[in-house]
Amino acid sequence: DILDIGGESTRPFSDSVDPEEEWRRVGEVVRILSYESDCPISIDTSKASVAKNALENGAEIINDVTGLEGDPAMIRIASEAGAGICAMHMQGTPKTMQLNPNYESVVTEVYAYLENRKNTLVAAGIAPDSVCLDPGIGFGKTHRHNIELMKHASKFLDLGCPILIGHSRKGFLGKLVKQTLHREASLQERDIATAATACSLADQGIHILRVHDVATVRLALAAYAS
């Protein structure tokens, strides 16, 4: 339904890349896919210049792991373009987020952050029906935090926006597989766990699932729905 294109890793402890290099990695991909595909293109970036270039070359959505806080120009770029946006919660930065994630109540605190971001974005000129929110599975969360967010994902529906969950192949799924098999999970086994948990998220009413192995998850959801 949506193709999400990113040119900078946001895995734990990853380094940032400069905007020119990030656009060099994704520019041609965005241009070709926007021409050849009927799917809306989402640019996964926290840099306003990359987002602007992508929007001018056919992208329609900005997916920003910093909740549109990482670059002061991002909200203006999104508002002027009338772009759809996805604002995610992250504690820290990709470089620091897994050093010591800490919450009194992870669901309550992430909910409060996303509610605040929604209100801030709308007040800044983003159309309310253009806002999607993401609790940020794996971004500044421990294994237990991720499990709690997944178990209570339906709580975020109260925010009145489409909710996106990006759980695919994340480390917490690898840990769940390891607890069962008593060894490290393969990529294929993480995909199986991804598909299984996708069914739980769909059952909770989550609107958008960001996954790597689309075909496997699609089949799992179709079988579950039947």
Salt bridges, closest charged atoms under 4 A:
ASP4 OD2 - ARG210 NE 2.63
GLU8 OE2 - LYS47 NZ 2.72
ASP15 OD1 - LYS95 NZ 2.65
GLU21 OE2 - ARG24 NH2 2.80
GLU21 OE2 - ARG25 NE 2.83
GLU22 OE1 - LYS47 NZ 2.75
GLU28 OE1 - ARG31 NH2 2.73
ASP44 OD2 - ARG210 NH2 3.17
GLU56 OE2 - LYS52 NZ 2.56
GLU69 OE2 - ARG117 NH1 3.89
GLU80 OE1 - ARG76 NH1 3.51
GLU148 OE2 - LYS151 NZ 3.98
GLU148 OE1 - HIS152 NE2 3.51
ASP158 OD2 - LYS155 NZ 3.71
GLU184 OE2 - LYS178 NZ 2.72
GLU189 OE2 - ARG183 NH2 2.60
ASP191 OD1 - ARG169 NE 2.72
